[in-house]
Amino acid sequence: MNNEAISGQVHIDRNLITGDSPLAANNLGIVVADELLKQVK
């Protein structure tokens, strides 16, 4: 599998949160923080 469409997107599938490339690092951090806060509430 080769990722040809690098866009920085973040994907959530049940308990797995992942980004499509290093460009997704900032967005990934934001999404993970939001999801963790949802779990705490």
C-alpha positions in Angstrom: 0.0 0.0 0.0 1.4 3.4 -1.0 -0.1 6.6 0.2 -0.1 8.9 -2.9 -2.6 11.5 -1.5 -0.7 13.1 1.4 -3.0 15.9 2.7 -2.5 16.0 6.5 -5.9 14.4 7.2 -6.7 12.7 10.5 -8.9 9.6 10.6 -10.8 8.2 13.6 -11.9 4.5 13.6 -13.4 3.4 16.9 -10.3 3.6 19.3 -7.7 4.2 16.6 -6.8 7.7 15.6 -4.2 8.1 12.9 -2.9 10.7 10.4 -2.1 10.1 6.8 1.4 11.7 6.9 3.8 13.8 9.0 1.8 16.8 7.8 -1.1 15.5 10.0 0.9 15.9 13.3 -0.6 19.1 14.5 -4.2 18.1 13.5 -3.6 14.7 15.1 -2.6 16.3 18.4 -5.8 18.5 18.4 -8.1 15.6 17.6 -6.5 13.3 20.2 -6.7 16.0 22.9 -10.4 16.5 22.1 -11.1 12.8 22.1 -9.3 12.3 25.4 -11.4 15.2 27.0 -14.6 13.5 25.8 -13.5 10.3 27.6 -12.9 12.1 30.8 -16.2 13.9 30.9 
